[in-house]
Amino acid sequence: MPIKTAYEILNNSIIYFQGEPVGTTAACDPSPVAANYHECFIRDFVPSALVFLLEGRSEIVKNFLLSVMKLRAQQPVMEGHQPSLGLLPASFKVVEEKGSEKLVADFGERAIGRVIPVDSAMWWMFILRAYVIATKDTELIESPELQEFIQQILDLYLRERFESSPTLLVPDGSFMIDRRMGVYGYPLEIQALYYGMLQTGKELLQRTHGDNALISRLNILVDALRAYVRVHYWVDRERLNEIHRYHAEEFGLHVVNVLNVYPESIPDWMDGWLDSRSGYLVGNQGPGRVDFRFFTQGNLLAMLFGLATEEESQGIMNLFDTHWDDLMGEMPVKLVFPAVTGKEWMFSTGSDPKNVAWSYHNGGNWPVLLWPFVGAALRTGRFDLAERALELTTERIKMDNWPEYYDGRRGGLVGRRANFYQTWSATALIVAHSIMESPESRALFEKFTFYND
Ligand code: GLC
């Protein structure tokens, strides 16, 4: 029984602090490949939290939310900079010191490449929202401590710097893809999470404060971000045709090719890739730069959060259907398609051997993506695709001992350096099965109107 084993992995992964459960380790592998897989990563805890909330085990989620919130004080201060209390760590662990326990956070200062976890606070807000929906514990968000923290998060993420668009500018490796992969700038996954976070912040603050200047600002930004992503990230056959025939180097306020995209930048693999039923949101957008790669997590979150329109969401599901082998393969779901190879791999990853073509972040298949995939499939009425994905995964992943990721064009090989008993591979399967059985539980991560209901 794979689901039973998945629960065992989840239960074995629980981290206790002073006798209370506060999180889950990234993997339960007795000899993990990576040194920090015994830590609790904020993003990895997301499907764990969903399982706990679906099961009515909300105490651990509350402990997690409060513990992580306090960890923000541990942020190391870089010389010449001020700490920002809206930033959350990538991960944390329990350390024993002189007979007492301590929670120790990592804000990237111990991580490979010292990458900054921009997504952590956004996932934290996602979990907070799911917690409130599941438990109706509105007292928690009304507490002054929580209110202050939400405000601090928004202060950081709304801070003005060098903005020329409503999207959020981030460095490389600032989210699930936490290695150099040419995903700096305005990656889609960050924009989808940002959209979700702004909506959540709005919901939570409006509840306690009513309308004020911040809420109006959030309203304007949410609308602008949604419109911008829909115009600049969406590509279908019609849009591709438009880009193909673009005039570049236009001056002035009222031009068509606003971001000065050169038609020559359309990659060869796009030729014939989109049929008249399919489309998707591109991976990144910036001046003169479209990253045409298909990034699964960003597209799925955009569907779940309503950043993509209903029609676009249907187009994205059609793309999965048409390119099933490429995007789902033997073990769903491909993280990014296609992989970069040769010189492109050298330049964009810094010749990272873990990220060679069709491995790990560079075109590997990640079972954790199953929960948002099934969520998005149900949302768009594509029950058939959800079922097909689960059929491929359920038995096989248990036989393979719950790897973190798979390699190969079709995702048929266990990832070369994958950990086994990866917690989010197990919890994603549980969440996917649970929402298939009771689709209404998708309310935990959909529809931004919970307090109006
Ligand atoms: C890898 C992944 C990252 C994940 C971590 C723990 O670094 O890229 O997204 O949070 O492993 O599983």
Residues whose N, C-alpha, C, O or C-beta is under 5 A from the ligand:
A	BS01	GLC	A26 F41 R43 D44 F175 M176 I177 D178
